[in-house]
């Protein structure tokens, strides 16, 4: 069993913690995560949200590369349609070199309409653009010259320099819809699913993916699962710190469900149609919070139910001071991870 640390760089709406503070705490906590035995450092991407998120995941991972020597560096996920393909080709191979071949590229077409609008990408085109972008990226890793003539992108013959350290940079698909799960299987890419999904929803997604993969003779060796996670000495303390942070973090999912762009259902199966339906308790199946013993028990249950190969812990939560985040990181690394390594 592997374990990853996921940063989203979300800050609380009240401004009590700045964006700069969330970036600067990496200098101490990324090396600590590596020392504690985490296997990867991962980051997300969103744009124009009131509480931040990280708009430049490749820059974040470039910094994390210099703070670590062993951690796998993962975009979980990078929003493909928002990029210029040739610029992305060069940035990705540069980061693979900077990290000595530690990069995994998690990608997604995205779902937030204002992001596509600001980048002048028609919302309905995001799926097809993502597939074409992946074709370009993978072609750039196979040969030192690149030329592409497609529906959306035209690239004249050019040389790709530097060459990536890895022969083919690993790609994860950040998707959950039936058609995209099938595309991921056909491309031979593992799926990394949004933490907004319940275990039951994820089981259905993976069953669909496994069926499509079997049809093309593909068997994935990776099944990463993201969960919001926080550990304190007592469950009451963990809930007091992390409860409001979970509500803040789920705010984007809730708003997009209310606007009809992407469904979010609570643990009772009710579709979120008003923002006041978002509360800490109604999404308890989506996060893991408690003292070390209860967190171990919850993770044991998750492992039994979903058979992940890596549990990705989104532990950097909005509004939680760095000192409490660091304490949670240490408790998890010292009292939770060792008990689960053999699973």
NORRA-V822169 format. One record per helix or strand. SS is the DSSP state (alpha for helix, beta for strand). FROM is the first residue (numbers start at 1). TO is the last residue. If there is no record, write none. Layout:
# NORRA-V822169
ss=[SS	SS]
from=[FROM	FROM]
to=[TO	TO]
This chain:
# NORRA-V822169
ss=[beta	beta	alpha	alpha	beta	beta	beta	alpha	beta	alpha	alpha	beta	alpha	alpha	beta	beta	beta	alpha	beta	alpha	beta	alpha	alpha	beta	beta	alpha	alpha	beta	alpha	beta	alpha]
from=[2	10	19	26	40	49	52	57	72	80	85	103	113	123	145	154	170	178	190	199	224	235	251	265	271	275	281	287	292	310	322]
to=[7	10	24	36	43	49	52	66	79	82	98	108	118	142	149	159	173	187	191	215	231	249	258	265	271	277	286	290	306	314	340]
